[in-house]
Amino acid sequence: MNAQNREYIELSEATIALFRCSINANNYMFYGLSSENGLEKVTLGNAIEHQGVPLDILRKYDESQDPRKIIKDMGYVTVPFRQEGSNQVESFILLNKRDGKYQSTGIGQAVFAKNFMEMKRNGSLEKDSRLIRVPAMNVAYGSVMIEGVLHLVPVTSEGQKGGEPRPANIVFSELARKSGSGEDFPN
């Protein structure tokens, strides 16, 4: 286990301990929990580091550019947790990087992360796929390398997942055109 993973685990465990005493029958759903006892016996899953493309960089993107060069670390991580003995994700610990160090910002649902995990589990994405988001446009993709070329598979917030992998340079070019055209961004 590397130092980064240890940091995620320590922060997640501390967040669960902190929230255990404040979750009740009136607020458990707000935190994405299935019951007011949703934090009693949980196990942590693998952290999902969110990578992203800032809108200002995307707007200048040209299809001839290497798409990997515009993907940045978002400084945002979601750590899933499950009830012991269950495969169902209960909710997520939300971690944000501030001043070079991660801090817990709470517990809640992370729909893109949940759908991304499901796509990896059902084989739509490879084990080493990354979650890549364009937050300003509310879109996310799972990365897939095909013959050395980065491809993207849509991961939506509405629970519709999948589709065929498309070359990232084409996807980013289409998004760049939409971002500057005044078209409505996807919800």
Beta strands, then each sheet from edge to edge (+ up, - down):
strand 1: 42-44
strand 2: 48-52
strand 3: 72-83
strand 4: 89-98
strand 5: 101-108
strand 6: 131-134
strand 7: 139-146
strand 8: 149-155
strand 9: 166-167
sheet 1: 1+ 3- 2+ 6+ 7- 8+ 9-
sheet 2: 1+ 3- 4+ 5-
end
